[in-house]
């Protein structure tokens, strides 16, 4: 049975993609691009916002750093609209009550912790990694390896949980178990050890 859950934030614990996609699509349109919302979502879920902005920037002659800063400014408008998936907090609580540990791994800055604190969920975590540590981004294993070392976690009973293939690949690269949350039915990570369609399926994978 698993003991340690390393959680992705956006699209896994929190239903934040609607606001993120509004911010990203407005940036694209204001910079002369054209893309339908569903196609934008598919592209971002397949890779990442950074990869999308890198490719888009090369087309419109803007640096990814400029576009990323502009995207984050726009996305802040939607921070108040970010809410956890209905079962997220109860699943975090269940894992902790079963003697397990929750950890966070997000490309967000410290705002992720502020959002968790606003929902009284920050205390459900042993610790985590955000962008302030400036570690290589997923699917690089560095952030997971940092957590394994920092909290003396056994990789054999630790799982990376996320909604994208790159979350799963980060876990594989770090030598931990992987759980793919198929929240949108894209079936994008067949390489995962476990695939779940609902967060409620996760506690049964952890020790009781």
BELUR-V454206 format. One record per backbone hydrogen bond with DSSP energy under -1.0 kcal/mol. CO is the residue of the C=O (numbers start at 1). NH is the residue of the N-H. If there is no record, write none. Layout:
BEGIN
co	nh
CO	NH
CO	NH
END
This chain:
BEGIN
co	nh
2	207
3	101
4	159
5	103
6	161
7	105
9	12
9	13
9	14
13	85
14	11
14	16
16	20
17	21
18	22
19	23
20	24
21	25
22	26
23	27
24	28
25	29
26	30
28	33
29	32
36	40
37	41
38	42
39	43
40	44
41	45
42	46
43	47
48	52
49	53
50	54
51	55
52	56
53	57
54	58
56	60
57	61
57	62
63	67
64	68
65	69
66	70
67	71
68	72
69	73
70	74
71	75
72	76
74	77
75	78
76	79
78	81
79	82
83	15
85	88
87	91
88	92
89	93
90	94
91	95
92	96
93	97
94	98
95	100
96	99
101	5
102	126
103	7
104	129
108	131
109	112
110	114
111	115
112	116
113	117
114	118
115	119
116	121
117	120
121	124
122	125
127	104
129	106
130	133
131	134
137	140
141	145
142	146
143	147
144	148
145	149
146	150
147	151
148	153
154	157
155	158
157	3
157	4
158	177
159	6
160	179
161	8
162	181
164	168
165	169
166	170
167	171
168	172
169	173
170	174
171	176
172	175
177	160
178	194
179	162
180	196
181	183
189	192
194	180
196	182
198	201
199	202
202	205
203	206
205	2
END
